Amino acid sequence: MMRHRNSIAITQVIRVLQGAARAGADIPTLLAEVGISRALLEDPTARIERDTFINLMLKVMQQTQDEFLGFGQGRKSKPGTFSMMAHAVINCANLEKAVERGLRFYDLFDLDLRSSLVRDGELAELRVQVSERLDFREVIIEAMIFLSLRFMSWLVGKSIDAERIDLDFVAAAGDEYASQFECPVVYGSDINRIVFSADYLDLPLVQNDISLSRFLKDSLAQLWEGNVHNVGLPAQIRALISKEYGNNFPDFSEVCERLNMTPQTLRRRLKDANTSYQEIKDSLRKEASIYYLSKPELSIDEIALLMGFSEASSFHRAFKKWTGKTPSQYRRDHFGVV
């Protein structure tokens, strides 16, 4: 279990401020905005709340216009880059394809870091290479490994338990990085990598464009917290059909075939989970409808067609059943769109 789960050592705060200062950030303003005193920085045993630390990183990104928080030594990742990468991978069939596409995405940028995915029998490795020229090299490597593991876990809705994490540098005094993982963290290795079961790479993504839009509203907090729950049967079914909104949903027999279950077994297991295939489909249609209602360029008639309704009136009735409001009322009340 991670020590000091809800607090961050002041040494990590100082690291972030050092990167921010290198990128030209106004440090006094940053400290004032997040409520960290100068005196606190001088206490080596001090800690701050996790949410304060996340707020600090967000403020640094805003000031520096850099998702790398200034650690890239002149090479920036503009705000929105991570979001674009996430949109690029979200419709991949499984985790392996998503990781490979994400790596190709970042290869488009002139950065002094590279990652690669290696699959060898029962194990897989996500390797991280960072130029020796970077002043904050160790910080970058630690962050890349931590956030990559958390993002992969989010994509498949299942905590990916690493077998081992290797780092090619020596741990700093008082460094709590290793305590964030259940697996061994080996310092002084000749490579930086996460080693995990290759079976994870075959898992389908349980997220979609709708859940991604929610995730991106506070992705840094979600990745830092890492509250990923193992996926149950309803979520597996959602993953199978979430990219087929409207009347294109596979029928029940096709879902049974994909899951290698008899109709009787699937109905029983869904009943045990207090749901049904129809309820899962309706839930997806509801989420997708709300997502499209947030897009002012789409008319309600167009959204009805996207959802597979041949008549807008049928869409109105279904949506009111799902939410208690008509599409027009919901759009006005929640998105301010008339």
C-alpha atoms as one frame of an Amber mdcrd trajectory, in Angstrom:
protein
   0.000   0.000   0.000   1.388   3.422  -0.941   2.662   5.468   1.965   1.272
   8.947   2.541  -1.306   8.261  -0.150  -2.971  11.665   0.096   0.135  13.799
   0.545   3.277  14.643  -1.411   6.807  15.171  -0.074   8.099  18.721  -0.367
  11.076  17.403  -2.354   8.700  16.594  -5.233   7.216  20.078  -5.008  10.687
  21.600  -5.284  11.416  19.482  -8.365   8.296  20.789 -10.093   9.208  24.370
  -9.184  12.743  23.883 -10.525  11.379  22.765 -13.883   8.893  25.635 -13.883
  11.642  28.152 -13.115  13.751  26.777 -15.984  10.794  27.390 -18.294  10.440
  30.983 -17.085   7.457  30.585 -14.751   6.719  33.189 -12.085   7.429  31.143
  -8.951   6.066  33.620  -6.341   2.798  33.830  -8.275   2.585  30.035  -8.529
   3.114  29.591  -4.797   0.527  32.242  -3.967  -2.067  30.739  -6.330  -1.831
  27.266  -4.783  -1.264  28.390  -1.191   2.267  27.065  -0.549   4.457  29.201
   1.712   8.169  29.813   1.187   8.794  28.579   4.714   7.277  25.207   3.836
   9.801  24.755   1.026  12.625  25.084   3.526  11.331  22.233   5.713  12.737
  18.936   4.318  10.136  16.914   6.229   7.135  18.927   5.024   4.336  17.498
   2.903   1.424  19.015   0.995  -1.998  17.672   0.078  -2.183  15.633  -3.122
  -4.833  17.954  -4.579  -2.601  20.973  -3.929   0.234  19.262  -5.777  -2.003
  18.481  -8.752  -3.211  22.085  -8.771   0.410  23.242  -8.768   1.217  21.088
 -11.817  -1.830  22.420 -13.652  -0.793  26.015 -12.866   2.733  25.287 -14.126
   1.301  23.875 -17.368  -0.788  27.009 -17.819   2.098  29.400 -17.153   4.688
  27.545 -19.217   2.278  26.268 -21.884   4.065  22.962 -21.506   2.653  19.571
 -20.465   6.245  18.549 -19.645   6.253  21.198 -16.867   9.495  22.704 -18.169
  11.472  19.482 -17.740  12.031  19.104 -21.483  14.771  21.750 -21.472  13.400
  23.900 -24.274  11.333  21.164 -25.911   7.682  21.682 -25.047   4.561  19.576
 -25.244   1.827  22.144 -25.766  -1.350  21.846 -23.670  -3.762  19.574 -25.520
  -1.067  17.224 -26.852  -1.974  14.456 -24.417  -5.658  14.948 -25.255  -4.922
  14.545 -28.982  -2.945  11.366 -28.309  -5.783   9.957 -26.207  -8.295  10.663
 -28.981  -5.946   8.942 -31.451  -5.816   5.696 -29.445  -9.306   5.475 -27.937
 -10.848   3.457 -30.782  -8.089   0.848 -31.004  -9.181  -2.783 -30.715  -6.906
  -3.700 -27.808  -4.231  -2.311 -25.506  -1.311  -3.384 -27.685  -2.597  -1.446
 -30.684  -3.403   1.556 -28.465   0.096   1.657 -26.955   1.763   1.308 -30.347
  -0.356   4.105 -31.807   0.366   6.342 -28.815   4.094   5.774 -29.220   3.911
   6.629 -32.932   2.009   9.798 -32.043   4.777  11.110 -29.777   7.416  10.073
 -32.322   6.049  12.896 -34.510   7.594  15.429 -32.137  11.242  16.424 -31.870
  11.793  15.251 -28.314  14.845  13.896 -26.523  12.915  10.871 -25.365  11.587
   7.723 -26.939   9.480   4.799 -25.776   9.054   1.353 -27.298   6.894  -1.697
 -26.677   8.526  -5.126 -26.737   6.550  -8.372 -26.542   8.531 -11.489 -25.728
   6.579 -14.639 -24.952   4.589 -14.309 -21.739   6.074 -10.908 -20.825   5.939
  -7.444 -22.338   8.123  -4.404 -21.724   7.463  -0.708 -22.128  10.931   0.783
 -22.487  11.762   4.449 -21.937  14.849   6.191 -23.333  15.660   9.755 -22.282
  18.686  11.748 -23.421  21.529  12.095 -20.923  21.622  15.810 -21.836  18.397
  16.619 -19.985  18.930  18.154 -16.545  15.768  16.602 -15.086  16.234  13.243
 -16.760  15.354  11.120 -13.706  12.161  13.088 -13.063  11.059  12.654 -16.679
  11.698   8.896 -16.631   9.830   8.418 -13.365   6.866  10.457 -14.606   6.695
   8.664 -17.970   6.672   5.230 -16.349   4.153   6.183 -13.659   1.703   7.936
 -16.007   2.037   5.330 -18.780   1.128   2.533 -16.400  -1.842   4.476 -15.027
  -3.117   5.466 -18.492  -2.883   1.898 -19.788  -4.831   0.721 -16.745  -7.526
   3.320 -17.383  -7.869   2.268 -21.026  -8.635  -1.361 -20.141 -10.486  -0.631
 -16.890  -8.179  -2.963 -15.004  -5.166  -2.275 -12.826  -2.089  -3.456 -14.711
   0.173  -5.072 -12.126   3.782  -4.758 -13.219   6.181  -7.611 -12.566   9.108
  -5.227 -12.149  10.209  -1.666 -12.869  13.850  -1.052 -13.809  15.514   2.380
 -13.646  19.018   3.207 -14.889  19.862   5.698 -12.128  20.369   5.688  -8.380
  17.469   6.577  -6.086  17.666  10.021  -4.531  17.760  10.252  -0.745  14.243
  10.174   0.662  12.727   9.370  -2.752   9.268   7.800  -2.308   8.832   6.817
  -5.959   9.194   3.061  -5.388   6.466   3.137  -2.730   3.881   3.991  -5.392
   4.081   0.455  -6.814   3.378  -3.009  -5.467   6.132  -4.552  -7.609   9.916
  -4.385  -7.080  11.532  -1.162  -8.353  15.168  -1.866  -9.272  17.563   1.087
  -9.432  20.945   1.048 -11.157  19.731  -1.100 -14.050  21.027  -0.718 -17.606
  17.543   0.106 -18.949  14.349   1.939 -17.991  11.289  -0.260 -18.380   8.037
  -1.607 -17.026   7.847  -5.401 -17.228   4.315  -6.843 -17.189   2.316  -9.841
 -18.388   1.799  -9.818 -22.166  -1.788 -10.953 -21.569  -2.692  -7.363 -20.700
  -1.888  -6.318 -24.277  -4.705  -8.499 -25.614  -7.361  -6.829 -23.438  -9.955
  -4.764 -25.305 -10.295  -1.082 -24.442 -13.324  -0.504 -22.233 -13.255   3.265
 -22.779 -14.759   5.176 -25.688 -15.123   8.738 -26.960 -17.815   9.448 -24.374
 -15.872   8.271 -21.326 -12.751   9.953 -22.720 -14.502  13.327 -22.812 -15.253
  12.951 -19.086 -11.755  11.667 -18.292 -10.014  14.604 -19.974 -11.777  17.108
 -17.707  -9.498  16.059 -14.830  -7.165  13.482 -16.359  -4.148  14.475 -14.279
  -6.047  13.926 -11.027  -7.442  10.605 -12.231  -4.051   9.336 -13.366  -2.408
  10.404 -10.133  -5.106   8.804  -7.993  -5.196   5.609 -10.059  -8.605   4.410
  -8.904  -9.108   1.763 -11.587 -11.644  -0.954 -10.861 -11.468  -4.384 -12.415
 -13.897  -4.753 -15.271 -16.990  -6.879 -14.775 -19.182  -8.518 -17.395 -21.370
  -5.425 -18.086 -18.240  -3.370 -18.778 -16.920  -6.076 -21.100 -20.151  -5.918
 -23.074 -19.978  -2.122 -23.167 -16.478  -2.432 -24.584 -17.720  -4.779 -27.297
 -20.561  -2.570 -28.451 -19.586   0.967 -27.400 -18.351   1.898 -30.865 -21.601
   0.823 -32.525 -24.211   3.354 -31.400 -27.726   3.457 -32.800 -29.366   0.515
 -34.513 -26.026  -1.053 -35.346 -25.644  -2.712 -31.956 -24.926  -6.435 -32.366
 -27.882  -8.584 -31.390 -27.856 -10.645 -28.212 -26.844 -13.881 -29.931 -23.817
 -12.183 -31.492 -22.706 -10.867 -28.095 -23.067 -14.391 -26.674 -20.879 -15.703
 -29.460 -18.211 -13.051 -28.895 -18.128 -13.823 -25.172 -18.258 -17.575 -25.782
 -21.355 -17.971 -23.584 -24.763 -19.490 -24.079 -27.743 -17.063 -24.030 -28.963
 -18.641 -20.789 -25.602 -18.154 -19.085 -25.253 -14.546 -20.243 -28.789 -13.641
 -19.143 -28.166 -15.216 -15.744 -24.874 -13.451 -15.221 -26.311 -10.107 -16.260
 -29.225 -10.665 -13.886 -26.730 -11.360 -11.115 -25.151  -7.993 -11.962 -28.602
  -6.325 -11.714 -28.702  -5.358 -15.384 -29.649  -6.635 -18.837 -28.406  -6.292
 -22.383 -31.186  -3.794 -23.140 -30.221  -1.682 -20.126 -26.579  -1.665 -21.247
 -27.592  -0.522 -24.736 -29.870   2.174 -23.309 -27.080   3.373 -21.022 -24.710
   3.730 -23.977 -27.326   5.533 -26.059 -27.987   7.902 -23.157 -24.277   8.705
 -22.706 -23.770   9.173 -26.437 -26.866  11.372 -26.724 -25.680  13.644 -23.915
 -22.239  13.845 -25.506 -23.701  14.903 -28.857 -26.101  17.375 -27.205 -23.015
  19.219 -25.939 -22.080  19.897 -29.569 -24.050  23.015 -30.605 -23.308  22.416
 -34.286 -25.528  19.305 -34.256 -29.300  19.662 -34.411 -31.475  17.389 -32.327
 -32.808  15.763 -35.503 -29.232  14.973 -36.536 -28.485  13.512 -33.095 -31.621
  11.359 -33.354 -30.310   9.910 -36.616 -26.869   9.325 -35.101 -28.548   7.369
 -32.323 -30.386   5.180 -34.837 -33.859   6.720 -34.495 -35.673   7.173 -37.795
 -37.987   9.756 -36.230 -37.063  12.575 -33.870 -40.229  11.980 -31.845 -39.031
   8.478 -30.928 -35.713   9.917 -29.799 -37.535  12.540 -27.675 -39.566   9.836
 -25.905 -36.542   7.619 -25.283 -34.369  10.469 -24.020 -37.065  11.707 -21.644
 -37.380   8.171 -20.296 -33.616   8.070 -19.688 -33.184  11.523 -18.126 -36.623
  12.901 -17.245 -36.066  15.768 -19.692 -36.514  16.294 -23.409 -33.312  16.688
 -25.456 -34.013  20.433 -25.842 -34.506  20.917 -22.096 -31.393  18.924 -21.246
 -29.263  20.824 -23.780 -30.464  24.177 -22.446 -30.130  23.310 -18.755 -26.730
  21.583 -18.914 -24.934  23.175 -21.858 -26.660  26.535 -22.240 -27.476  25.751
 -25.859 -30.850  26.985 -27.100
